[in-house]
Amino acid sequence: MSTAKEDVKTLLRNLPDNISVEDIQYNLYVLGKIRRSLEDARVNGTLSQKQLESRFSRWLAEPNGMGESGTADPAKIARILKRVGKGNPPVEGDELPPEFAAKKKRSR
């Protein structure tokens, strides 16, 4: 795995010359998220496609898992995945099952 400094150098080399400071900050933020995710996957492992599909199918089948009727609300799923996919924790009302609960931050 390359060092953070090497990754930043590569990132800066690949960005256009007319990029704003805000865009550089965002790219560094994304790079940091990717590095942390790769480290988390290395340490804690990952789920196979089959495992993920199994978890989602159980979650969507649970009554009140996604709505009062127990049926999946595609708009709600999209909102949750969009928000959580950006690194944000689930919020009250997401009604995520325990296996999808946010992990506690490890102290350094």
N, CA and C atoms as an extended XYZ file, in Angstrom:
324
Properties=species:S:1:pos:R:3:atomname:S:1:resname:S:1:resid:I:1 pbc="F F F"
N         0.844       -1.174        0.000 N   MET     1
C         0.000        0.000        0.000 CA  MET     1
C         0.890        1.238        0.000 C   MET     1
N         0.541        2.208       -0.805 N   SER     2
C         1.338        3.426       -0.885 CA  SER     2
C         1.076        4.324        0.325 C   SER     2
N         1.965        5.255        0.549 N   THR     3
C         1.805        6.160        1.681 CA  THR     3
C         0.789        7.245        1.335 C   THR     3
N         0.293        7.908        2.361 N   ALA     4
C        -0.665        8.993        2.151 CA  ALA     4
C        -0.029       10.097        1.307 C   ALA     4
N         1.218       10.400        1.572 N   LYS     5
C         1.913       11.457        0.837 CA  LYS     5
C         2.020       11.105       -0.653 C   LYS     5
N         2.341        9.851       -0.949 N   GLU     6
C         2.423        9.412       -2.352 CA  GLU     6
C         1.058        9.517       -3.027 C   GLU     6
N        -0.001        9.115       -2.299 N   ASP     7
C        -1.351        9.198       -2.857 CA  ASP     7
C        -1.750       10.641       -3.147 C   ASP     7
N        -1.394       11.565       -2.247 N   VAL     8
C        -1.720       12.982       -2.460 CA  VAL     8
C        -0.960       13.526       -3.653 C   VAL     8
N         0.315       13.154       -3.772 N   LYS     9
C         1.103       13.604       -4.934 CA  LYS     9
C         0.459       13.118       -6.232 C   LYS     9
N         0.059       11.857       -6.266 N   THR    10
C        -0.581       11.294       -7.461 CA  THR    10
C        -1.891       12.016       -7.747 C   THR    10
N        -2.667       12.251       -6.700 N   LEU    11
C        -3.939       12.962       -6.857 CA  LEU    11
C        -3.704       14.340       -7.465 C   LEU    11
N        -2.762       15.105       -6.898 N   LEU    12
C        -2.499       16.458       -7.397 CA  LEU    12
C        -1.995       16.451       -8.835 C   LEU    12
N        -1.181       15.465       -9.175 N   ARG    13
C        -0.693       15.352      -10.561 CA  ARG    13
C        -1.833       15.114      -11.546 C   ARG    13
N        -2.857       14.394      -11.107 N   ASN    14
C        -3.953       14.023      -12.003 CA  ASN    14
C        -5.086       15.038      -12.054 C   ASN    14
N        -5.066       16.036      -11.171 N   LEU    15
C        -6.123       17.051      -11.184 CA  LEU    15
C        -5.781       18.134      -12.201 C   LEU    15
N        -6.803       18.782      -12.768 N   PRO    16
C        -6.546       19.851      -13.740 CA  PRO    16
C        -5.888       21.063      -13.067 C   PRO    16
N        -5.177       21.862      -13.835 N   ASP    17
C        -4.470       23.033      -13.297 CA  ASP    17
C        -5.411       24.109      -12.775 C   ASP    17
N        -6.606       24.192      -13.323 N   ASN    18
C        -7.525       25.264      -12.938 CA  ASN    18
C        -8.516       24.837      -11.841 C   ASN    18
N        -8.179       23.837      -11.051 N   ILE    19
C        -9.072       23.336      -10.013 CA  ILE    19
C        -9.083       24.300       -8.819 C   ILE    19
N       -10.236       24.404       -8.155 N   SER    20
C       -10.357       25.290       -6.994 CA  SER    20
C        -9.828       24.588       -5.741 C   SER    20
N        -9.534       25.394       -4.733 N   VAL    21
C        -9.070       24.848       -3.460 CA  VAL    21
C       -10.153       23.949       -2.861 C   VAL    21
N       -11.412       24.360       -2.992 N   GLU    22
C       -12.521       23.554       -2.465 CA  GLU    22
C       -12.579       22.183       -3.134 C   GLU    22
N       -12.349       22.155       -4.452 N   ASP    23
C       -12.365       20.875       -5.166 CA  ASP    23
C       -11.181       19.994       -4.756 C   ASP    23
N       -10.035       20.615       -4.490 N   ILE    24
C        -8.887       19.846       -3.997 CA  ILE    24
C        -9.209       19.264       -2.629 C   ILE    24
N        -9.830       20.073       -1.754 N   GLN    25
C       -10.209       19.587       -0.430 CA  GLN    25
C       -11.179       18.411       -0.527 C   GLN    25
N       -12.153       18.535       -1.439 N   TYR    26
C       -13.116       17.443       -1.604 CA  TYR    26
C       -12.415       16.172       -2.082 C   TYR    26
N       -11.515       16.308       -3.046 N   ASN    27
C       -10.784       15.146       -3.546 CA  ASN    27
C        -9.930       14.509       -2.450 C   ASN    27
N        -9.325       15.333       -1.594 N   LEU    28
C        -8.554       14.801       -0.460 CA  LEU    28
C        -9.470       14.090        0.529 C   LEU    28
N       -10.650       14.650        0.753 N   TYR    29
C       -11.639       14.019        1.630 CA  TYR    29
C       -12.008       12.633        1.097 C   TYR    29
N       -12.312       12.554       -0.195 N   VAL    30
C       -12.681       11.273       -0.814 CA  VAL    30
C       -11.513       10.294       -0.736 C   VAL    30
N       -10.319       10.762       -1.011 N   LEU    31
C        -9.127        9.913       -0.927 CA  LEU    31
C        -8.981        9.351        0.485 C   LEU    31
N        -9.182       10.193        1.497 N   GLY    32
C        -9.106        9.725        2.886 CA  GLY    32
C       -10.156        8.672        3.185 C   GLY    32
N       -11.383        8.889        2.702 N   LYS    33
C       -12.458        7.907        2.904 CA  LYS    33
C       -12.103        6.567        2.258 C   LYS    33
N       -11.564        6.622        1.069 N   ILE    34
C       -11.192        5.397        0.358 CA  ILE    34
C       -10.091        4.661        1.108 C   ILE    34
N        -9.074        5.405        1.560 N   ARG    35
C        -7.968        4.778        2.308 CA  ARG    35
C        -8.491        4.106        3.583 C   ARG    35
N        -9.381        4.809        4.325 N   ARG    36
C        -9.932        4.219        5.562 CA  ARG    36
C       -10.785        2.993        5.256 C   ARG    36
N       -11.556        3.057        4.181 N   SER    37
C       -12.402        1.918        3.808 CA  SER    37
C       -11.569        0.708        3.414 C   SER    37
N       -10.505        0.947        2.662 N   LEU    38
C        -9.630       -0.164        2.280 CA  LEU    38
C        -8.964       -0.787        3.506 C   LEU    38
N        -8.550        0.057        4.444 N   GLU    39
C        -7.941       -0.456        5.678 CA  GLU    39
C        -8.964       -1.240        6.494 C   GLU    39
N       -10.184       -0.720        6.578 N   ASP    40
C       -11.238       -1.426        7.315 CA  ASP    40
C       -11.529       -2.782        6.671 C   ASP    40
N       -11.573       -2.811        5.344 N   ALA    41
C       -11.814       -4.078        4.642 CA  ALA    41
C       -10.659       -5.054        4.872 C   ALA    41
N        -9.427       -4.526        4.897 N   ARG    42
C        -8.273       -5.381        5.144 CA  ARG    42
C        -8.327       -5.978        6.550 C   ARG    42
N        -8.678       -5.166        7.533 N   VAL    43
C        -8.689       -5.612        8.930 CA  VAL    43
C        -9.921       -6.463        9.243 C   VAL    43
N       -11.093       -5.997        8.798 N   ASN    44
C       -12.348       -6.656        9.183 CA  ASN    44
C       -12.945       -7.559        8.118 C   ASN    44
N       -12.373       -7.563        6.936 N   GLY    45
C       -12.921       -8.387        5.864 CA  GLY    45
C       -14.082       -7.696        5.159 C   GLY    45
N       -14.606       -8.354        4.163 N   THR    46
C       -15.715       -7.811        3.381 CA  THR    46
C       -16.810       -8.859        3.272 C   THR    46
N       -17.954       -8.450        2.746 N   LEU    47
C       -19.061       -9.362        2.513 CA  LEU    47
C       -19.065       -9.779        1.048 C   LEU    47
N       -19.434      -11.009        0.813 N   SER    48
C       -19.604      -11.445       -0.570 CA  SER    48
C       -20.929      -10.890       -1.093 C   SER    48
N       -21.103      -10.913       -2.385 N   GLN    49
C       -22.357      -10.459       -2.988 CA  GLN    49
C       -23.525      -11.270       -2.427 C   GLN    49
N       -23.326      -12.557       -2.276 N   LYS    50
C       -24.383      -13.437       -1.765 CA  LYS    50
C       -24.760      -13.069       -0.322 C   LYS    50
N       -23.751      -12.801        0.524 N   GLN    51
C       -24.014      -12.406        1.912 CA  GLN    51
C       -24.780      -11.086        1.969 C   GLN    51
N       -24.377      -10.131        1.146 N   LEU    52
C       -25.038       -8.831        1.124 CA  LEU    52
C       -26.486       -8.966        0.664 C   LEU    52
N       -26.711       -9.730       -0.381 N   GLU    53
C       -28.074       -9.942       -0.873 CA  GLU    53
C       -28.930      -10.619        0.185 C   GLU    53
N       -28.353      -11.566        0.912 N   SER    54
C       -29.089      -12.250        1.969 CA  SER    54
C       -29.489      -11.276        3.068 C   SER    54
N       -28.551      -10.427        3.488 N   ARG    55
C       -28.860       -9.441        4.529 CA  ARG    55
C       -29.939       -8.463        4.075 C   ARG    55
N       -29.827       -7.965        2.853 N   PHE    56
C       -30.817       -7.029        2.360 CA  PHE    56
C       -32.180       -7.693        2.208 C   PHE    56
N       -32.215       -8.935        1.743 N   SER    57
C       -33.511       -9.591        1.560 CA  SER    57
C       -34.195       -9.818        2.905 C   SER    57
N       -33.413      -10.187        3.937 N   ARG    58
C       -34.004      -10.346        5.285 CA  ARG    58
C       -34.499       -9.009        5.800 C   ARG    58
N       -33.701       -7.967        5.589 N   TRP    59
C       -34.051       -6.639        6.072 CA  TRP    59
C       -35.334       -6.142        5.409 C   TRP    59
N       -35.415       -6.296        4.093 N   LEU    60
C       -36.576       -5.793        3.365 CA  LEU    60
C       -37.832       -6.609        3.647 C   LEU    60
N       -37.667       -7.861        4.060 N   ALA    61
C       -38.818       -8.715        4.321 CA  ALA    61
C       -39.411       -8.486        5.712 C   ALA    61
N       -38.656       -7.865        6.617 N   GLU    62
C       -39.136       -7.659        7.988 CA  GLU    62
C       -40.264       -6.634        8.015 C   GLU    62
N       -41.336       -6.928        8.794 N   PRO    63
C       -42.388       -5.921        8.971 CA  PRO    63
C       -41.779       -4.687        9.630 C   PRO    63
N       -42.193       -3.527        9.163 N   ASN    64
C       -41.701       -2.239        9.647 CA  ASN    64
C       -40.212       -2.045        9.385 C   ASN    64
N       -39.614       -2.906        8.596 N   GLY    65
C       -38.209       -2.729        8.264 CA  GLY    65
C       -38.002       -1.531        7.364 C   GLY    65
N       -38.931       -1.302        6.469 N   MET    66
C       -38.820       -0.148        5.575 CA  MET    66
C       -40.108        0.673        5.530 C   MET    66
N       -41.148        0.212        6.150 N   GLY    67
C       -42.402        0.947        6.131 CA  GLY    67
C       -43.430        0.204        6.955 C   GLY    67
N       -44.551        0.808        7.204 N   GLU    68
C       -45.573        0.203        8.054 CA  GLU    68
C       -46.067       -1.133        7.500 C   GLU    68
N       -46.143       -1.251        6.191 N   SER    69
C       -46.672       -2.474        5.602 CA  SER    69
C       -45.630       -3.586        5.513 C   SER    69
N       -44.370       -3.243        5.752 N   GLY    70
C       -43.319       -4.232        5.619 CA  GLY    70
C       -42.793       -4.337        4.198 C   GLY    70
N       -43.343       -3.511        3.295 N   THR    71
C       -42.847       -3.528        1.930 CA  THR    71
C       -41.754       -2.477        1.788 C   THR    71
N       -40.853       -2.722        0.911 N   ALA    72
C       -39.732       -1.809        0.716 CA  ALA    72
C       -40.195       -0.543        0.006 C   ALA    72
N       -39.745        0.585        0.497 N   ASP    73
C       -40.009        1.872       -0.126 CA  ASP    73
C       -38.750        2.260       -0.900 C   ASP    73
N       -38.760        2.123       -2.221 N   PRO    74
C       -37.547        2.395       -2.999 CA  PRO    74
C       -36.968        3.788       -2.762 C   PRO    74
N       -37.830        4.781       -2.575 N   ALA    75
C       -37.328        6.142       -2.336 CA  ALA    75
C       -36.573        6.209       -1.018 C   ALA    75
N       -37.105        5.531        0.006 N   LYS    76
C       -36.436        5.528        1.313 CA  LYS    76
C       -35.104        4.782        1.233 C   LYS    76
N       -35.085        3.667        0.535 N   ILE    77
C       -33.840        2.914        0.368 CA  ILE    77
C       -32.804        3.790       -0.326 C   ILE    77
N       -33.203        4.481       -1.381 N   ALA    78
C       -32.282        5.339       -2.128 CA  ALA    78
C       -31.734        6.451       -1.238 C   ALA    78
N       -32.606        7.077       -0.411 N   ARG    79
C       -32.147        8.148        0.485 CA  ARG    79
C       -31.130        7.623        1.482 C   ARG    79
N       -31.424        6.456        2.077 N   ILE    80
C       -30.516        5.880        3.075 CA  ILE    80
C       -29.177        5.543        2.429 C   ILE    80
N       -29.205        4.850        1.300 N   LEU    81
C       -27.959        4.447        0.652 CA  LEU    81
C       -27.147        5.644        0.181 C   LEU    81
N       -27.822        6.692       -0.293 N   LYS    82
C       -27.101        7.884       -0.739 CA  LYS    82
C       -26.402        8.548        0.442 C   LYS    82
N       -27.112        8.678        1.551 N   ARG    83
C       -26.549        9.339        2.724 CA  ARG    83
C       -25.450        8.490        3.359 C   ARG    83
N       -25.711        7.221        3.586 N   VAL    84
C       -24.745        6.340        4.233 CA  VAL    84
C       -23.559        6.090        3.320 C   VAL    84
N       -23.788        6.034        2.015 N   GLY    85
C       -22.704        5.823        1.061 CA  GLY    85
C       -21.697        6.960        1.045 C   GLY    85
N       -22.096        8.123        1.540 N   LYS    86
C       -21.170        9.255        1.617 CA  LYS    86
C       -20.429        9.258        2.948 C   LYS    86
N       -20.570        8.182        3.699 N   GLY    87
C       -19.843        8.080        4.960 CA  GLY    87
C       -20.619        8.594        6.152 C   GLY    87
N       -21.853        8.996        5.948 N   ASN    88
C       -22.659        9.505        7.044 CA  ASN    88
C       -23.344        8.358        7.774 C   ASN    88
N       -23.491        8.456        9.087 N   PRO    89
C       -24.147        7.384        9.823 CA  PRO    89
C       -25.655        7.396        9.574 C   PRO    89
N       -26.319        6.278        9.791 N   PRO    90
C       -27.776        6.259        9.690 CA  PRO    90
C       -28.370        7.229       10.724 C   PRO    90
N       -29.538        7.738       10.439 N   VAL    91
C       -30.209        8.658       11.355 CA  VAL    91
C       -31.510        8.034       11.847 C   VAL    91
N       -32.064        8.628       12.889 N   GLU    92
C       -33.324        8.126       13.437 CA  GLU    92
C       -34.367        8.102       12.326 C   GLU    92
N       -35.092        7.025       12.228 N   GLY    93
C       -36.088        6.872       11.177 CA  GLY    93
C       -35.625        5.967       10.052 C   GLY    93
N       -34.324        5.702        9.975 N   ASP    94
C       -33.832        4.788        8.953 CA  ASP    94
C       -34.262        3.361        9.254 C   ASP    94
N       -34.398        3.036       10.517 N   GLU    95
C       -34.848        1.718       10.960 CA  GLU    95
C       -34.002        0.600       10.369 C   GLU    95
N       -32.704        0.769       10.465 N   LEU    96
C       -31.791       -0.254        9.974 CA  LEU    96
C       -31.705       -1.394       10.974 C   LEU    96
N       -31.579       -2.624       10.503 N   PRO    97
C       -31.427       -3.753       11.420 CA  PRO    97
C       -30.052       -3.716       12.080 C   PRO    97
N       -29.873       -4.448       13.178 N   PRO    98
C       -28.622       -4.391       13.936 CA  PRO    98
C       -27.372       -4.688       13.108 C   PRO    98
N       -27.446       -5.585       12.143 N   GLU    99
C       -26.232       -5.916       11.392 CA  GLU    99
C       -25.759       -4.781       10.497 C   GLU    99
N       -26.600       -3.752       10.308 N   PHE   100
C       -26.199       -2.596        9.511 CA  PHE   100
C       -25.865       -1.403       10.395 C   PHE   100
N       -25.878       -1.579       11.702 N   ALA   101
C       -25.595       -0.465       12.609 CA  ALA   101
C       -24.182        0.046       12.385 C   ALA   101
N       -24.014        1.338       12.603 N   ALA   102
C       -22.698        1.946       12.405 CA  ALA   102
C       -21.705        1.371       13.403 C   ALA   102
N       -20.500        1.119       12.932 N   LYS   103
C       -19.445        0.616       13.811 CA  LYS   103
C       -18.934        1.752       14.671 C   LYS   103
N       -18.527        1.418       15.896 N   LYS   104
C       -17.935        2.436       16.760 CA  LYS   104
C       -16.545        2.731       16.252 C   LYS   104
N       -16.182        4.005       16.343 N   LYS   105
C       -14.848        4.419       15.919 CA  LYS   105
C       -13.796        3.811       16.841 C   LYS   105
N       -12.738        3.318       16.231 N   ARG   106
C       -11.635        2.783       16.995 CA  ARG   106
C       -10.781        3.929       17.501 C   ARG   106
N       -10.382        3.894       18.751 N   SER   107
C        -9.504        4.943       19.253 CA  SER   107
C        -8.092        4.690       18.751 C   SER   107
N        -7.401        5.762       18.511 N   ARG   108
C        -6.048        5.649       17.944 CA  ARG   108
C        -5.017        5.985       18.956 C   ARG   108
